[in-house]
Amino acid sequence: MRQEDIWDVEAAERYDTPGRGVFAPEVLEPVVDRLAELAGGGRVLEFAIGTGRVAVPLAARGVSVTGIELSRPMIGQLRKKAAIPVVAGDMATATAPGRFSLVYLVYNTIGNLLTQEEQIECFRNAARHLDPGGRFVIELGVPELRRLPPGQEALVFTAEPGYVGVDTYDPVRQHLVSHHFTFGEGRQARVSRCPQRYIWPAELDLMGRLAGFELESRHADWTGAEFTTESPSHVSVYRLPAESAARIG
């Protein structure tokens, strides 16, 4: 399953859920608040900008936002909402013009890169785009392998009326596939799947170091809650030393 095939026209048209899920104000507003604070008045770049769930309200705050996005249908949906400049391409290799004070990557999307090498290149690409002292912010879930009984490969992560979500794990390759089943009153159901490579926090930190970053902070959410062994996800802020920022080239 290629990411270009997963995020097709149908997926792009169905992605936005205004006021609900990850688009709910109580979910989205803390993300925008924190990113606007970290931007510090500078230009920002979103890797995998999608349909602009975060970028559109961030730009509405007066922040100068640019995006990189692999899916052209997702870019098309974004352009219906805001005139945010977007480069079509892979977040591990594509180049946006200019320099930025902040690069961010939200909602587990670094996992869409299915090899460790690609994920390291994503960090390096962020570094190439940043001003000296700039930051790279990643929102990422913690793998839920502790919940898997011995010998079991699947885990139900959500079960609610009209929707069931199941993750299947391949611990050898650190791969998981999220299976999404949506259904109504009849017999028909809609199935979509998204493969990912999951990353442990310590591995993520090593990727950052290989690209020249230092871990500045890690919290359990966008409001700054303490990150603990029980936290299901984290928001990690990496920073380039002011004297050694990488150059695009």
ABEGO torsion letter per residue (X at the ends): XBAAAABBAAAAAAABBBGBEAABAAAAAAAAAAAAAAAGGBBBBBBGAEAGAAAAAAAAAGBBBBBBBABAAAAAAAAAABBBBBBBEBAAABBBBEBBABBBBBGGAAAABABAAAAAAAAAAAAAABBBGBBBBBBBBBBAAAABBBGBABBBABBBBGBBBBBBBBAAAGBBBBBBBBBBABABBBBBBBBBBBBBAAAAAAAAAAAGBBBABBBABAAGBBBBAABABBBBBBBBBAAABBBBX
